[in-house]
Amino acid sequence: MKKSLNKILIKGLKFHSHHGVKPEEKAIGGTYEVDVELFYDATDAIIKDDLSYALNYEEILFDITDFMQSEPFDLIETLTFEILNHLMDKYPLIEKVSVKVRKYNIPFKGLMDYIETEQTFERIHK
C-alpha cells in the first residue's frame, strides 16, 4: 500500500527571544530563526479542497511563536525538542516533522553567523 506525504515548509521565522545560559542572553535577548518541515497525508484536504482536513499552518505559526516568546530555555536543543514534542502531540495528522533553530548574536569573541540545531520526530505506527 502506498502513502503520499505532502510537505509544508516554513522557512525563516524570525524572533527576538531570551533563551540562553548566560544572564545577558536572558536579559537582553537575541535574534533567532526557525525552520519547520511538516509531512502529512494531504489526500483528503486536496480532494475536498477543505482546510478542516489539512494541517493549518497558521495555527502552527502561532504555536511556534508561543514557544519562542515563552519562559526561556537554557539550551536551543531543549527549545527545539519542546517545539517538536508539542507539534506531534497537538497535530495527529503530522507523520514527520523537522525543526531547525538558529541562534544569532552569540556572546563570543570571534566572528560567526549563527549556531543551529536540528531535530526530527517521526510517528511510528504499529
C-alpha positions in Angstrom: 0.0 0.0 0.0 1.4 3.4 -0.9 1.1 6.5 1.1 1.5 10.0 -0.2 3.0 12.6 2.1 2.8 16.3 1.5 5.5 18.6 2.8 4.8 22.0 4.2 8.0 24.1 4.6 8.0 27.1 7.0 11.3 29.0 6.5 12.9 31.9 8.2 10.6 32.6 11.1 12.4 35.4 12.9 12.1 36.2 16.6 13.8 38.3 19.3 13.9 35.9 22.2 15.6 35.4 25.6 16.9 31.9 25.5 20.4 31.0 26.6 22.6 30.1 29.5 24.2 33.4 30.2 22.4 36.1 32.2 22.9 38.7 29.5 21.2 36.4 26.9 18.2 36.1 29.1 18.2 39.8 29.9 19.0 41.4 26.5 17.9 38.5 24.2 18.9 37.9 20.7 17.8 37.0 17.2 16.5 33.5 16.5 15.3 31.9 13.3 13.2 28.8 13.0 12.6 26.5 10.0 10.0 23.7 10.1 9.3 20.8 7.7 6.0 19.1 8.2 5.0 15.9 6.4 1.4 14.6 6.4 -1.1 12.8 4.2 -2.9 15.7 2.5 -5.0 13.5 0.2 -8.4 14.3 1.8 -7.5 18.0 2.1 -6.6 18.1 -1.6 -9.6 16.2 -2.9 -12.0 18.2 -0.8 -10.1 21.4 -1.0 -11.0 22.0 2.6 -8.8 23.4 5.4 -10.6 21.2 8.0 -8.8 18.2 6.5 -5.4 19.9 6.3 -2.7 21.0 8.7 -3.4 24.6 9.5 0.0 26.2 9.2 -1.3 29.4 10.7 -2.1 27.6 14.0 1.4 26.1 13.8 3.0 29.5 13.4 1.2 30.7 16.5 2.3 27.6 18.4 6.0 28.2 17.5 5.7 31.9 18.4 4.4 30.9 21.8 7.4 28.8 22.4 9.8 31.4 21.2 8.2 34.0 23.5 7.9 31.6 26.4 9.9 31.4 29.6 13.5 31.0 28.4 15.2 27.7 27.9 19.0 27.4 28.6 19.7 25.3 25.5 18.4 25.7 22.0 18.4 21.9 21.8 15.7 21.9 24.5 13.8 24.6 22.8 13.8 22.5 19.5 12.8 19.4 21.3 9.8 21.1 23.1 8.6 22.6 19.8 8.7 19.2 18.1 7.1 17.4 21.0 4.2 19.9 21.1 3.6 19.7 17.4 3.5 15.9 17.4 1.1 15.9 20.4 -1.2 18.6 19.1 -1.4 17.6 15.4 -2.1 13.9 14.9 -2.0 14.4 11.1 1.7 15.0 11.2 3.7 11.9 10.2 7.1 13.5 10.4 8.4 16.9 11.5 11.9 18.5 11.5 12.7 21.7 13.3 15.8 23.9 12.9 16.6 26.7 15.4 19.3 29.2 14.6 20.7 31.5 17.2 22.4 34.7 16.2 24.2 37.2 18.3 26.2 34.6 20.2 28.3 36.1 23.0 31.6 35.0 21.5 34.8 36.9 20.9 35.0 36.0 17.3 33.1 36.0 14.0 30.3 33.6 13.2 26.9 33.7 11.5 24.9 31.5 13.9 24.6 28.3 15.9 22.0 25.9 14.6 20.4 22.7 16.0 18.0 20.4 14.1 15.9 17.5 15.3 13.4 15.3 13.6 10.5 13.3 15.0 8.6 10.6 13.1 5.4 9.0 14.1 5.6 5.2 14.4 2.5 3.2 13.5 2.3 -0.3 14.9 
